[in-house]
């Protein structure tokens, strides 16, 4: 069975992030918290089989949609309000606190029949709601950055036309690098990881090969788990989302990673895996290994993130890949 790297802890994959991942892997799996429609760019990537979308839980998607609609309505109503004034009204802001459950529970219990008011709130539903909100924020930030990149490109093209000599000015006419907005994983990192793991483990589990493009997430994990060791690093030529995939060497890379998950020596790297030249745009792939315990044991080791999830007893390694420019 083909091993597919699983993107985490975000559920929105921007075109910039897809370009990074596709520079290393032919396909990447992405979890989503509900069966609501995907963002258009992810829909296109799924149809082109560049990503595999996993939806472990579909029940309650209508309730999620109602809560998200209420949240967006609140945000629109308070557009332009001074941030300091909002901070003084924290109790009236949906999901303001990082811990968030108190307000979420109130809003969930208000919905539906009177009997629902006494229900115990489902932690999985809370996690899915948080991931929906985070996904909306990440998508919005990505769209904003793309719009800013378009403006920058028009400005540089205009300057090149005015100067008449783009070759003499290396900064003129160059396309801006995508993905320059703040690392989404730096926002509520622990809560993102907790919510994502709760979602991923609710299905068949994410497996033992995870990938992130968030340096903040990787730094958080290394700080929390001393046994997570960096074992290797590669540099590949950077590709854009949708470029034809160099499938042959990517298959060899996946085979190498699968061997590392199984516990084989990390030094035996296939010679056919290419390296980026010093002059070309490159993507860095750093490999981190958590030995002989597997994914559940790793998340259990992070304390509150696992919430009493028993380890699987596997002797496989967990391999986490950090992909960045």
Secondary structure by P-SEA (a helix, b strand, c coil): cbbbbbbcccccccaaaaaaaaacccbbbbbbcccccccaaaaaaaaaccbbbbbccccaaaaaaaaaaaaaaaaaaaccccaaaaaaaccccccccccaaaaaaaaaaaccccccccccccaaaaaaaaaaaaaaaaaaaaaaaaaaaaaaaaaaaaaaaaaccccccccccccccccccccccccaaaaaaaaaaaaaacccccccbbbbccaaaaaaaaaacccccccccccccccccccccaaaaaaaaaaaaaaaaaccccccccccccccccccbbbbbbbbbbccccaaaaaaaccccccccccccccbbbbbbbbcc
